[in-house]
């Protein structure tokens, strides 16, 4: 530990990156406590007490949604825009060409993603503002004020997007992931305090609290193990003589992740199931409320549909993002092959079978 601290203090670039990341976190946490002007806090509190949905969303927003601050939408529009852009890259030739251009193409994709973030952010912000207007949560119910709040919320998301990109560029790690992480960790002291209060009043006993901690740690370890797990397919490269030199002849492997789709299917499934519940909170239409009650968060219909959607989107997203044909063609082009499998179509079938399993 002493050697680690000494090496850290001696590395100026690392210190600068850590300090920059810390400053960005401070800005993020300050923004969480800056409320959007003209919103009745008591109405927001009633919406949160009506169910667990908004509490679930507020977890990822780091408490910004329950306070209805300028960061109430968190980084969600950027994540959705990024996911949509990834899917479009697989079906639109122009985007696919950008992906192959390297850093320059990445800049173009990022530019389109930013525009998509602004568009999705404004749509989401307008929906939230309109919902507050219906629930008489605004000091001014004029459309101009709804537009004003929509712009404020969209600007807050754009600021978070900028913070995330700057952390990636000048800080440590992936900025967007760190913002989500910071939002979740910020709720940890509150959760610990709640457990302590439950212990003091006798709602739970020490054994139950300890069992909860053990289960939580075990689940984290399982998630890490699955996320980092790989199926390594061996690849052999044939020897080739070019001029007077011999190339190839070495062995390597193709790493296929066990969880190739990551958390994307969960985000997709959650977004779809949250739509009727979210609409019911803001729009006073009976059939929407009936659908929302049927799919109440945590009910058996919600759980079953959630599991089915996660499985479906896992297969769908993996099929979209992993270009098996391009993979097989590149292996054939450079003289690579999987032992026991012929290059070309048989390789595609084999890799697809492994991914599907």
N, C-alpha and C positions, 0 to 999 in steps of 0.2 A: 504494500500500500504506500509506504514511504517513497519507494522508487517511482511509483506511478505518479504521485503528487509532484515529485521533483521534475520528472520528465514533462508533466503538464505545464508547470510553471516556466520551464525553459523553452517551451514551444510557443512563440509569439502568435503565429497564425492560428493555432488551436485556441489560444486564450481569446483572441479577437472574435473568432467564430462563436465560441460559447457566450461571450459577452453580448454579441449582436443578437443571438437567439434569445437570450434572457430579456433584452430590451424589447424585442418583438412580443414576447410573452406578456410583459408588463403592459404594453399598449393594448393587447388583446383583452387582458383582464380588466383594464380600465374601461374599455369600450363596453364590456358586459354590464357595467354598472351605470352607463349613461342611458337613461330611459328616452324613448321616443316621446316628444312633447305632445300634450293634448290627449293622452290615453288614460281612461279611468282604470286605475290599478285594481279596484274591487271587482270589476267585471272580469278582468283577466284571472283573478284569483278564483272566481266562481267557475270559470271554464276549466281550470286545472283540477278543481275539486270534483268535477263531474265524472272524471274517469282517469285511467292510467295512460291513455294515449299521449297526451301532451307532456306528461311526466317523462315518458320514454323519449320523446323528441327533445325535451329539455336537457336530457342527459348528455346528448351529443353537442348541444349548444352551450354547455358549460353554465347553465342557469340563466342564459340570456333571454330565452323565450318566456320563462315565468316572470321575468322582470320587464319583458317587452322592450328590450334595449335596442340600440342601433344594430346590434349583432344578432337580433332575434332569429334570423333565418340561417345563421351560422354559415358554413361553407357548403351547404347542401346543393345550391344551384350549380356551383362549380363542379362538384362531384357528378351530378346528373349530366351536365354538359360534357364532361370528360368521357363518361360512359357512352353517351350517344355518339360522340365523335369517334370512339373506338369501333363502335358498331358500323358507323358510316364508312370508316376507312376500309372495312372489309367488302363493301358493296359499291362504293363510288370510285371509279378508276383514278380520278384526279387526286383524291386523298391518298389512295394506295401508292401513287407515284411520289407524293410528298413524303410518305413514310420511308420510301427507299432512297431518298435524297440525303439522308443523314441529318446533321445539325441544322442545315438550312431548311430542310423539309419540316423538321420538328418545330422550328420557329413559326412556320406558316400554320401548322396544326394548332399550336398554342394560341396564335392570333385568332383563329376561327373559334377556338374553345372559349376565349375571353368574350368574344361577341355573343356566343351562345349563353354564357353565364349571365351577362347583362339582360338578355332577352328572357331567359327562364326566371331569373331573379325578379324582374319586374312583374312578370305574370304571377308568380307566387306571392310577391309583396302586395299586388293589387287585390288578389283573392283574400289575403289576410286582412287588408284594410277594409275591404267591402264587408267581410264578416263582422269586423268590429263595428262598422256603421250600422249593420242590421241589429246588432246586440246593444246599440246605444252606448257604446264604450268610448265614443269620441266627443270632445267638447264642442266640435263643429261637424255636423253631419253633411256638409256640402261636399259636392264631388271634387271641388278644388282641394279641400283638405284631405280627402282620400288619396288624391294624386300626390299631394305633398308627402304623406306618410309612405306611400309606395316608393317615392324617390329616395327618401331617407333610408328605408330598409334596403333598397337596391344598392345604394352607395355604401352602406355598411358591409354588405356581402362583397362588393368590389374591393373595399379596403382590406378585408380578410384575405381575399384572393391575392392581393398585392403582398400582404405580409407573408403568406405562405410561399409565394414565389421567391421573395427576398431571402427567407430563411433557407430555402433550397440552394439559392445562389451564394449567399454570404454566411450562412449559419451552418448548423449541423443537421444532417439527415434530410428527409422529405418534409418540407414545410407544411403541406396540407395534412399529412398524417399526424404531425406533431401538434397542429392546432386541435384536431379531433382528440388526440391523446390528452392535451392540456385541459380541454373542456371536461373530459371524463374524470381526470384526476382531481380537478377542482371540486368535484362533488364528493370526493372520498372523505374529507374531514367531517362533512355533514352526515354521511352514512355511518361513520364510526361513532359520532355523537348520538345518533339515533339508537344504535345498538346498546350503547352505555345506558341511555335512558330506559330502554326496555329491560335491561338487567336490573336497574335500580328499582323499578316499579314491579318487577316480577313477571313481566309479560313473557320473557324467555329466561331459561336458567343457563348457568355457565357452560354446561355440557352441550346444549343446543348451539350456543354461540361458537364454541370450539369446533363442533361438527360442521357448522357453516363455513368456517375459515378453512378447514381441511378440504371440504368439497370444492370450495372456490379455488384453492391452490391446485388441486388435482385437475380441475377443469382447465385452468390456464396452461398447465403442463401438457395436457392432451391436445389443446388447440395449437400450441407451439409445435408439438411433435407432428401433428397432421399437416400443419402449414409448411413445415420444413422438410417433410418426407418427399422422397424422390424415387421414381422407378428409372434406373439407369439401363438404357438399352445399349449393348456393346456395338461399336462401329469399327470396321476394319477398312483401311485404305489400301488399295492395290498399289504395287510398285510401278512407277512409270519412269522411263528413261527419256530425258530431254537433253539433247546434245550429248555431252559426256557426263552429265550428272544424273543421279537416280533420286527420284522424289517419291514420297509416300511410303507405304509399307508399315506405318505405325497404327496403333490402336487407340481409340478414345471411346467416349460414350455419349449418348443423347439423354440429357436429364429431363424427364417428364415429371412434373410435380404431381403429388397425390391430389392436392387441392388446386388444380390449374386455374379455376375461376376466381379463387380468393373469396372476398366478401361481396362481390358484385351481385350474385344471385340473391343474397339476403337483402341487399338494398332494393333491388327490383321488387322482390316479393313484398317487402314492408311497404314500399310506396304504393303498390296496387291495393293492398288490404287497408291502408290508412285512408284511401280516398273517400269511401262512403262515410267513415266515422268522422273525418275532418269536415266533409260537407254538411253532415248532420249538426255539427257544433255551430255552424255559421248560417245555414239555410233552413228556414222553417217550412220544410215540405215533408208531409207525413210518410210517403213511400221511401224517401231517403232515410228518414229516422228508423223505419222498420228494418231496412237493409242493414243499417248501422248497428241496431240492437242485435240482429242475428249474428253479425260478425264482430261482436264486442271483443276487445283485446283480451285474450286469455281463454275465451270460450272454445268448446270443442270444434265448432265449424271453422273458427278462425285458425285454430292450431292445425287442423287437417289441411285446409287450403294453403296455409303457410308452408307446410312440409312439401305439398305437391308442387307449389310454385318454385320453391328452392331447388327441388330436384330437376324440374323442367328447365329453369334458367341456367342451372349448372351445365347441363348437356348443351343447351343452346349457345351459351356464351363461349364454352370451350370449342364448339364446332366453328364459331364465327372467328375467334381470335387465333386459333392454331391452324395455320395454312399447311395442311398435310401434303398437298400436291407440290407446293413450292419447296417444302422440306425434302421430299423424295427427289425432286428434280435437281436440287443443289447437291445432294449426296451423290447422285448419278453423274453430275457434271464434274465433280472433283474426285471421282473414282472411289467413293465410299459405299459401303454396303453393310447390311446387318448379316452376320454369319448365319447361314442356313436360309436366308430370304433373298430372292432375286431382286435386283434394282427395278425401279419404276413402279408399276401398278401393284405388284405383290408387297412392296415396302409400304405403300400407302395403306393397303388393307391391314397390314400387320400393326402399324402405328395407330391407326384408327381403332383397331380392336383393343389395344393396350389402353388408349385414352378412355374408351367407352367403359372398360372394366374398372 
